[in-house]
Amino acid sequence: MSTYNPYENMLNTLDAAANQLGLTRNDYEVIRHPERELKVSIPLQLDNGDVKVYEGYRCQHSTIRGSAKGGLRFHPDADENEVRALAAWMTIKNAIANLPYGGGKGGIKVDPKTLSIRELERLTRNFTRRIAPIIGVNTDVPAPDVNTNGQVMSWIVDEYSTLKGEWSPGVVTGKPIEVGGSLGRNEATGRGCLIALQTYLEREHLDLSKMAVAVQGFGNVGSVGALLISRAGGKVVGIGDVNNAYYKADGIDVEAAYVYANSHGRSLDGYTEEGLTIIGHEELLDLDVDVLYLAALENQVNADNMKNIKARIILEGANGPLTNDADAYFTEKGATIIPDVLANGGGVVVSYYEWVQNKAGFYWSEEEVNERLKVNMQNSFNAVWEIKEKYNVPSRLAAYMLALQRLTAAIKLHGYNC
């Protein structure tokens, strides 16, 4: 899969959605091309005095519906194609959630585990200075993603505010509460995945308490989602992160695993409980479960492993975990896919709430945030499923069709096709 291009994956689905809607290329051509891409070199003096230079990226895919919005990831595999695809998925995701945002994404090609905390701070601040000309409260608003968190966002806010000469908490979201974050934001993506799953199950008159679930990925999205699924009655029998995977037939104590991972650098390494079995990463995907919750990285399920997967419901917490081949295979097989651009939208929805609160200087209770999130996720899910049933198309295609309807309406109003 070394030649796999996630942006081409996105374009294939976009074109198929346009075809279903009877759109011409003129109607949506601007959506096929990122508006702006920035690649920067980021010098870093290491603690030992050596100097290294890292590559950094920021892509603004679309601002047709509002400011670019999307996360920053620090990962050794980050590159232009990945960031471009993730930015495009954010455009689709924000349109589905009906937020006044376009899509953006960024990252640094780095393994943050190789850096000290002070090195990581310097790298983040240097990166902020490099991309400062194109980000801003009303232009492009980053957020946490893979290997970034509230601390990283705090450094960005501080550096950007210093450059601007004024306190600018709304330049990023996903911040700690103490520096303008929103209650409920940390759990929002995982909670949104649970709400999407529950909404589907309710429509199909299925009971989560009778479901066995396997969870790939135990970072923020995976661990929070697994915890909330467990609390809602689901039986989580498999969990795994980049280093380890575990199975327990009568259900893992997700509360204990969550506490362990969060007190051990987001890692399950060394976790034990009675009856727990260590399994391989592919074995985790192949477990005989009702729900497979994919919350790791893109391209995890592809032509090489898709035929071994037994789950009949695939919940995409990660961005792009299925390739086009896998997507077509599961559709043909009759499995239900709750696609990433719908399922994991909870994070950007509550990021929007955080941004609104920063602008107003007035902050909501966690209960109010969670209730607003629930309403948004249910509305988005039902809108996608109505298109799915009306056109008799797969759920991912329906999600893109909903987004394209909203995006092309904005394009026409802007006059881009004149």
Order of alpha helices (4+ residues) and beta strands (2+ residues): alpha-alpha-beta-beta-beta-alpha-beta-alpha-beta-alpha-alpha-beta-alpha-beta-beta-alpha-beta-alpha-beta-beta-alpha-beta-alpha-alpha-alpha-alpha
